[in-house]
């Protein structure tokens, strides 16, 4: 009997599928949007994981560097989502993703 085993690490495809399914419900995505969301998430989750792995192998321990990499991939995801989500869906996405109202307003003003 296997006791106290850590949960199996999920791959980017599994993580992306779970997140895309959640977003489909929360944002009422159509089939095309769901496909695009899943594709973007697969690519970007794999990208951030690969960068983190390379940083670990290089012995990097600076948490600020990891945050910068994560932020870079979050921005890439947001930029991609904004292209195919309605304005309302994208606003809701930013809100449920924890982006502050101040940041959302600043982003909207750039457009």
C-alpha positions in Angstrom: 0.0 0.0 0.0 1.4 3.3 -1.0 1.3 5.8 1.8 2.2 9.4 2.0 3.3 9.6 -1.6 3.4 13.1 -3.0 0.8 13.7 -5.8 2.1 12.9 -9.2 3.5 16.0 -11.0 1.2 17.1 -13.8 2.6 17.9 -17.2 1.8 21.2 -19.0 -0.9 19.5 -21.1 -2.8 18.3 -18.1 -2.5 21.6 -16.3 -3.6 23.5 -19.4 -6.6 21.3 -19.9 -7.8 21.8 -16.3 -7.3 25.6 -16.4 -9.0 25.8 -19.8 -12.0 23.8 -18.6 -12.3 26.1 -15.6 -12.1 29.2 -17.7 -14.7 27.8 -20.1 -17.1 27.7 -17.3 -16.1 31.0 -15.6 -15.9 33.0 -18.9 -18.5 31.1 -20.9 -16.0 30.4 -23.7 -17.2 29.0 -27.0 -15.6 25.9 -28.6 -13.1 28.0 -30.6 -12.1 30.1 -27.6 -11.7 26.9 -25.5 -9.4 25.4 -28.1 -7.3 28.6 -28.3 -7.2 29.0 -24.5 -6.0 25.4 -24.2 -3.4 25.9 -26.9 -2.0 29.1 -25.4 -1.9 27.6 -21.9 -0.1 24.5 -23.1 2.6 26.5 -24.9 3.0 29.1 -22.1 2.9 26.7 -19.2 5.5 24.5 -20.9 7.6 27.7 -21.6 7.6 28.9 -18.0 8.4 25.3 -16.7 11.3 25.0 -19.1 12.7 28.4 -18.1 12.4 27.5 -14.4 14.1 24.2 -15.0 17.0 25.9 -16.9 17.3 28.4 -14.1 17.4 25.6 -11.5 20.0 23.6 -13.5 22.1 26.8 -13.7 22.0 27.1 -9.9 19.9 30.3 -9.8 18.2 30.9 -6.5 17.2 34.5 -6.7 13.4 34.5 -6.2 13.2 37.8 -8.0 14.5 36.2 -11.2 11.8 33.5 -10.9 9.1 36.1 -10.4 10.3 38.0 -13.5 10.1 34.9 -15.6 6.7 34.1 -14.3 5.4 37.6 -14.9 6.8 37.5 -18.5 4.8 34.3 -19.2 1.7 35.7 -17.5 1.9 38.8 -19.8 2.3 36.6 -22.9 -0.8 34.6 -21.8 -2.8 37.8 -21.2 -1.8 39.3 -24.5 -2.9 36.1 -26.4 -6.2 35.9 -24.5 -7.0 39.5 -25.2 -6.9 38.8 -29.0 -9.7 36.2 -29.0 -11.8 36.9 -25.9 -14.5 39.5 -25.8 -13.8 42.7 -23.8 -16.1 41.4 -21.0 -14.5 37.9 -21.0 -11.0 39.4 -20.8 -12.0 41.8 -18.0 -13.4 38.9 -16.1 -10.3 36.8 -16.8 -8.1 39.6 -15.3 -10.4 39.9 -12.3 -10.5 36.2 -11.5 -6.7 36.0 -12.1 -6.2 38.5 -9.3 -5.1 41.5 -11.3 -5.9 44.5 -9.3 -8.5 47.0 -10.5 -5.8 49.6 -10.7 -3.7 47.4 -13.0 -6.8 46.5 -15.1 -7.6 50.2 -15.5 -4.0 51.0 -16.5 -4.0 48.2 -19.0 -7.3 49.4 -20.5 -5.9 52.9 -20.9 -3.0 51.6 -23.0 -5.5 50.3 -25.6 
